């Protein structure tokens, strides 16, 4: 058992945490904007595009971490969390299903937890132990 995180796990933890903060801050942005603007639904473009940026970083981190983990189930859990997060974000933008806003926190927390677990307990010392 090693207690050092690799770079992709750091990236995943940071990206997932920033994504979570972004999701938590969005309602406060709308409340603050309601006091300033008449159109409450007018979300700044840079704020909306952060979703895509976080998904890009998270996808790269999941790809790298899942290929370097010594436990296959951790890689699968990372991918499931990422796919769930992508689905919820795309659904939010396109309005396919009525999913509660709080649902986005489940895969975001999942990514953070699984990256932490992978970084702390599932490190490969060489390429022989890694799942390819």
N, C-alpha and C positions, 0 to 999 in steps of 0.2 A: 504494500500500500504506500503510495507516494502522496505528499501533500503539496505538490506544485501543479499549477494549472498550465496547460499549453496555450499557445497564442489564440487558437481558434475557440477554445473555451472562454478565454478572457473576452474575445470579441463577441461571442454569443451572449455571455452574461451582461456585458455592457450594452449591447444592442437591444436585448430583450428588456433590460431594466429601463433604458431610455424610451423604448416603445411603450412600456407600461406607464411611465411618467407622462408621456404624450397622451395616452388614452385617459389618464386621470385628469390631466389639465384641460382637455377639450371642453368639458362642461363649464369650467370656470372661464374659459375664453369666451364662450357664448354669452354667459351672464355679463361679463365685462363689456362685451361688444354691444349688448342690448341697451346699455346705458349710453353708448356713443352713437350707434347707428340705428337707423329705422329698420333696415332689412336684417333680421336676426339670423336668417339662413345664409347670409353672405360670409362664407368661411374664406380666410386668406389662402391663396393658392400655395404659398410656401408651406403653410401648416398642413394642408391636405397632401402635399407631395412627400412629407416626412414619412407617411405610411409606407410608400414605395421604397424609400431609402432604407428604412429599418428592415423591410422584408428582404432587400438585397443583401444587406450585411448578415442578417439572420440565416438566409439560405446558404451563404458561403460558410458561415460558422458551423451550421449543422452538417453540411457536406464534409468539411474537414474533420470535425469532431467525431462524426459517426464512422469515418474511415480509420480513425486512430484509436477508437475505444477497444478495450479488451473484452467487453461484454456486449454481445450482439443486441440484447434487449434494450440497452441504453440508446444505441443508434436508432433502433426502431421507434422508441419513445420520442426521441428528438424529431424524427421525421413526421410522426403522427401529430405532435404539437405544432410543428411548422405548417403542415397541410391544414390543420384546423384553424390556425391563425390566418393563413392566406384566404381560406374560404370565408371566414367571418369578415375580413376586411373587404374582400371583393363583394360579398353580399351586402355589406353596408353601403358601398358605393353604387351598386346596381339595384338594390332593393328587391332581391328575389324572394326572400323569406322574412317574416317578422321575428327577428331574434333579439332578445333583450340585450341592451348595451353591456351589461355586466358579463356576458358570455365571453367577451374578448379577453377578460382577465385570466380565464382558465388556461388557455394555451400559452399566454404570455408568462404566467407563473410556471407552467410546465417547462417551458424552454429554459427559464432561469434555473429551476431546480435540477433538471437533467444535465445542463451544462456544468453546474456545480458538482453534481455527483460524478459525472464523467471525468471532470478535471481532478477531482480529489481521489477517486477510487479505481478508475478504469484506464490508467495510462499504460501504454505499451512501452516497453524498454527497447524493443527492436521490432522490425517488420514482421517477424515470425508470429507474434501473438495477435496482431491486428486483424480485424475482419476486413477482407478486401471486397 
